[in-house]
Amino acid sequence: MRGLVQEGWGGAGEMRLVEVGVPVAGVGEVLVRVGAAGVNFADVMQGRGTYDGGPRPPYLAGFEAAGEVVAVGDGVSGWAVGDHVIGTGAGAFAEYVVMGADGVVAVPAGWRDEEALGLVLNWATALASLRWLGRLSAGETVLVHAAAGGVGQAAVRIAKYYGATVIGTASASKHEVVRRLGADQVIDYRTADLVAEVLRLTDGRGVDVVLESVGGETFRKSVEVARRVTGKVIVIGVAGGASSISNWELNFKHPVQVIGNHLTTLIRHAPEMFAEVMAELGKLIEVGVYPPGTPTVYDLADGPKVLAELEAGTTIGKLALKP
Ligand SMILES: NC(=O)c1ccc[n+]([C@@H]2O[C@H](COP(=O)([O-])OP(=O)(O)OC[C@H]3O[C@@H](n4cnc5c(N)ncnc54)[C@H](OP(=O)(O)O)[C@@H]3O)[C@@H](O)[C@H]2O)c1
């Protein structure tokens, strides 16, 4: 089969399309013919060696895919050949990928494979962060960073559905997309004075929740604009690099709640919460708040180009590769 191999930690420039053997489903696993693979910022980080616990090169890249089950390993119940599933498994940028049967979910009825991409990663991360960890409720204000991105777009829709006022951040060329999703305000944090602008928009109170995926200098600004005492900064990403805040600052200067969230860890250590989040996502699909995804789909061979653009911050929304 064809697959994209990451040959070194030099990013997209060290990713090549190669011929490799089709993997075999082991105990508790399913073999999936990839209909479409999701491209995530974590793929960029893995290709740079900055993703904690990520694979060492050379490795078959990609980890999110939706497709048809073509073989079922021993000990698997609940899935059969012909089912369409969405989930994660190492080496998803290929024609076939193996996934743990416990971790996959059904592609929603009537949806094509590519339309289900993001269900487990983008939407579950956004929903768990905003509602379960951030306790965002009607009448509150949320700051969603990278609001035009894969996770960001889901977060904007979710926050509006639960009655929050949404301030999004995005590069200027993406503002219209964010507004169309329902965001009340959009800020270009690369050029605007983010802190002054958010405080102005909230009459000096700050926001109730920040979905913080940018990191670097922006992380400190996110802490500054969180409402004192009750405001929550949910840290889900470090696209712009690591940053820190001291216990002294949290005590005296910025008494706010900083909460980390990593979906894989949440699934492992808080499976009940994950089950609740997935059940709620089912409801959001039913009521149309979560419509079929509309990723920009590229040929598998274009993977290196797509990853380079994602790394450069020039992409909009969910991205997919079709083998
Ligand atoms: N914790 C978790 O479990 C979890 C799960 C999924 C994703 N994530 C994180 O959520 C974030 C979004 O992921 P995604 O896959 O949906 O990507 P994405 O948001 O579609 O793409 C990243 C976007 O972030 C913005 N950005 C800001 N600073 C950047 C920088 N230094 N380099 C590149 N982009 C930058 C860019 O948009 P603008 O130019 O418009 O700002 C860019 O388009 C990532 O940080 C990812 O690691 C975390």
The ligand as a Tripos MOL2 file, in Angstrom:
@<TRIPOS>MOLECULE
LIG
   48    52     1     0     0
SMALL
NO_CHARGES

@<TRIPOS>ATOM
      1 N1         -5.1330   18.8420   23.9250 N.am      1 LIG1
      2 C1         -5.6250   18.0720   23.0000 C.2       1 LIG1
      3 O1         -6.0350   16.9500   23.2460 O.2       1 LIG1
      4 C2         -5.6910   18.5780   21.5870 C.ar      1 LIG1
      5 C3         -6.4450   17.9010   20.6310 C.ar      1 LIG1
      6 C4         -6.5190   18.4460   19.3370 C.ar      1 LIG1
      7 C5         -5.8090   19.6080   19.0620 C.ar      1 LIG1
      8 N2         -5.0520   20.2090   20.0260 N.ar      1 LIG1
      9 C6         -4.3310   21.4490   19.7900 C.3       1 LIG1
     10 O2         -5.2600   22.4090   19.3130 O.3       1 LIG1
     11 C7         -4.5940   23.3110   18.4360 C.3       1 LIG1
     12 C8         -5.3450   23.3770   17.1260 C.3       1 LIG1
     13 O3         -5.1370   22.1550   16.4400 O.3       1 LIG1
     14 P1         -5.7010   21.9430   14.9630 P.3       1 LIG1
     15 O4         -5.2050   20.6270   14.5240 O.co2     1 LIG1
     16 O5         -7.1520   22.2280   14.9780 O.co2     1 LIG1
     17 O6         -4.9270   23.0620   14.1460 O.3       1 LIG1
     18 P2         -5.5020   24.3940   13.4820 P.3       1 LIG1
     19 O7         -6.1310   25.2190   14.5720 O.co2     1 LIG1
     20 O8         -6.3390   24.0390   12.3110 O.co2     1 LIG1
     21 O9         -4.1830   25.1010   12.9420 O.3       1 LIG1
     22 C9         -3.3760   25.8170   13.7750 C.3       1 LIG1
     23 C10        -3.7740   27.3170   13.7600 C.3       1 LIG1
     24 O10        -3.2640   27.9180   14.9230 O.3       1 LIG1
     25 C11        -2.9540   29.2650   14.6610 C.3       1 LIG1
     26 N3         -1.6070   29.5440   15.1970 N.ar      1 LIG1
     27 C12        -1.3060   30.3920   16.1740 C.ar      1 LIG1
     28 N4         -0.0180   30.3950   16.4470 N.ar      1 LIG1
     29 C13         0.5540   29.5270   15.6130 C.ar      1 LIG1
     30 C14         1.8920   29.0890   15.4140 C.ar      1 LIG1
     31 N5          2.9030   29.5490   16.1450 N.pl3     1 LIG1
     32 N6          2.1210   28.1810   14.4430 N.ar      1 LIG1
     33 C15         1.1090   27.6940   13.6850 C.ar      1 LIG1
     34 N7         -0.1740   28.0500   13.8580 N.ar      1 LIG1
     35 C16        -0.4410   28.9670   14.8060 C.ar      1 LIG1
     36 C17        -3.0560   29.4770   13.1480 C.3       1 LIG1
     37 O11        -4.2660   30.1760   12.8900 O.3       1 LIG1
     38 P3         -4.3490   31.7720   12.9030 P.3       1 LIG1
     39 O12        -3.2350   32.2460   12.0230 O.co2     1 LIG1
     40 O13        -5.6770   32.1190   12.3980 O.co2     1 LIG1
     41 O14        -4.1500   32.1670   14.3270 O.co2     1 LIG1
     42 C18        -3.1580   28.0680   12.6040 C.3       1 LIG1
     43 O15        -3.9150   27.9970   11.4140 O.3       1 LIG1
     44 C19        -3.1500   22.8260   18.3170 C.3       1 LIG1
     45 O16        -2.3580   23.5600   19.2440 O.3       1 LIG1
     46 C20        -3.2510   21.3770   18.7150 C.3       1 LIG1
     47 O17        -2.0220   20.8690   19.1730 O.3       1 LIG1
     48 C21        -5.0000   19.7110   21.2740 C.ar      1 LIG1
@<TRIPOS>BOND
     1     1     2 1
     2     2     3 2
     3     2     4 1
     4     4     5 ar
     5     4    48 ar
     6     5     6 ar
     7     6     7 ar
     8     7     8 ar
     9     8     9 1
    10     8    48 ar
    11     9    10 1
    12     9    46 1
    13    10    11 1
    14    11    12 1
    15    11    44 1
    16    12    13 1
    17    13    14 1
    18    14    15 2
    19    14    16 1
    20    14    17 1
    21    17    18 1
    22    18    19 2
    23    18    20 1
    24    18    21 1
    25    21    22 1
    26    22    23 1
    27    23    24 1
    28    23    42 1
    29    24    25 1
    30    25    26 1
    31    25    36 1
    32    26    27 ar
    33    26    35 ar
    34    27    28 ar
    35    28    29 ar
    36    29    30 ar
    37    29    35 ar
    38    30    31 1
    39    30    32 ar
    40    32    33 ar
    41    33    34 ar
    42    34    35 ar
    43    36    37 1
    44    36    42 1
    45    37    38 1
    46    38    39 2
    47    38    40 1
    48    38    41 1
    49    42    43 1
    50    44    45 1
    51    44    46 1
    52    46    47 1
@<TRIPOS>SUBSTRUCTURE
     1 LIG1         1 GROUP 0 **** ****
